[in-house]
Amino acid sequence: MLSNIRIVLVQTFHPGNIGQAARAMKTMGLSDLVLVRPRCYPDVEASRLAAGAEDVLDGARVVDELSDAVADCVQVVGASARLRSLPLPHFDEPDAMAETVVGHARQSPVALVFGRERSGLTNDEIRQCSHQVSIPANPDYGILNLSQAVQVLAYEVHRAWRRQPASDYRYQRPAQAEPPTREQLGHFQAHLSRVMASSGFLTQPHATTEQQLQTLFARAQPSRRELSLLRGLLSALEQHIATDLSDDKERSRNRD
Amino acid sequence: MLSNIRIVLVQTFHPGNIGQAARAMKTMGLSDLVLVRPRCYPDVEASRLAAGAEDVLDGARVVDELSDAVADCVQVVGASARLRSLPLPHFDEPDAMAETVVGHARQSPVALVFGRERSGLTNDEIRQCSHQVSIPANPDYGILNLSQAVQVLAYEVHRAWRRQPASDYRYQRPAQAEPPTREQLGHFQAHLSRVMASSGFLTQPHATTEQQLQTLFARAQPSRRELSLLRGLLSALEQHIATDLSDDKERSRNRD
């Protein structure tokens, strides 16, 4: 599905942007790159900034006309920082655009088209698109660097793809530590209650305070190990409480 | 609200990445940048690549420790390409992260922390965070360039901000052409039907075919002007149909 999604860069001025775009594409699982009359390509700057994504550059097609780049596509989305008065279907939000792109890409090639760094796409080029999209941005400074725009729209495409049931994307998750049983959690809560009382923090049982602290610890979702550490700390503190009580008794006896 | 959202870059190696990050921030309405022991800053590369976002660089703080950068923050999100086994609350999806960040940022500073280009953040630095987030990516090539990661997370923050009722973000929309009235649309549909019949395309009234084409045109949501163009075309075609009919009649008469 992602292999059906093509990135088309029209008349890119800086070869470095081509390299960074290739890298951005690869991080998001895209590999089909077409360059329409790039000013300066191939170029050592492009290869240098592609940094590990040279395979995307190697597979890139270079063509003379935008129509050659998109002839086989069923959807062509022109990325435009400045909207034109052209009454082309327009996506306010890249995520909505990405949903449709990923939908079409199940069966057929689709293209995202990016224009020149300074002037974007011409009206004629936009007419070769089926849709326009802009990246909502700061109205005072709203033009993203070309490879950044590629990164953001590729990211949205990957996001829409992840949400498809068929994508089976696996999240990287930190290893889950073993959680405690309800019984172990109960032992901890009882231990905490005893320390709250014996420390003098609670001079009489106070259900609300006890519950509030117990809720905090429950919400922290301590692992078995963490619970064990907490209980060790409580036990160490209890030693001091017991010692102080003995000392108090000792001093009382000595005074009498 | 957006002014409460801080970007923290830890020990950035390439000053160009600092410049590109400043630019990425500004496109998304962020302006609070803090640099923790940057290798090489200030630097002409940073300024060059900031390209219009020099004000973000000018306002940037440079500090020695991450703790100095985030002391006043109520939430600190560490952006990590490689998840650690540290059992810190983790966001699978940057959009979920951004919702919480924008929520907290209504009242207090929050920070997104990015690490070194090659090695990311140390475990000690992650321990200074309240949350971790990673950018879901290609498992075979999943590490975004530093300034690209800043752009993507800043973009998600801006997106979460837009969705807040209080943000009053205004989309750039192409000028809407004037739509036709129902009556004008009706006249066009009747005109189209007549031409479908008189052209011989429909030898007898065929409701389904007529409706299908009418639905297509309705879905196109023609403007008043476009409808007028279409009717002009239909009229021009009708001239030829009328002429042909006259010629046919003429030829018939001559034969008799």
Interface residues (C-beta under 8 A of the other chain):
Chain A: Q20 R23 A24 K26 T27 M28 G29 A51 G52 A53 R82 L83 R84 S85 L86 P87 L88 H90 D92 E93 D95 Q132 S134 I135 P136 A137 N138 P139 Y141 G142 I143 L144 N145 S147 Q148 Q151 V152 Y155 H158 R159 R162 Y169 R170 Y171 Q172 R173 P174 A175 A177 S223
Chain B: Q20 R23 A24 K26 T27 M28 G29 A51 G52 A53 R82 L83 R84 S85 L86 P87 L88 H90 D92 E93 D95 Q132 S134 I135 P136 A137 N138 P139 Y141 G142 I143 L144 N145 S147 Q148 Q151 V152 Y155 H158 R159 R162 Y169 R170 Y171 Q172 R173 P174 A175 A177 S223
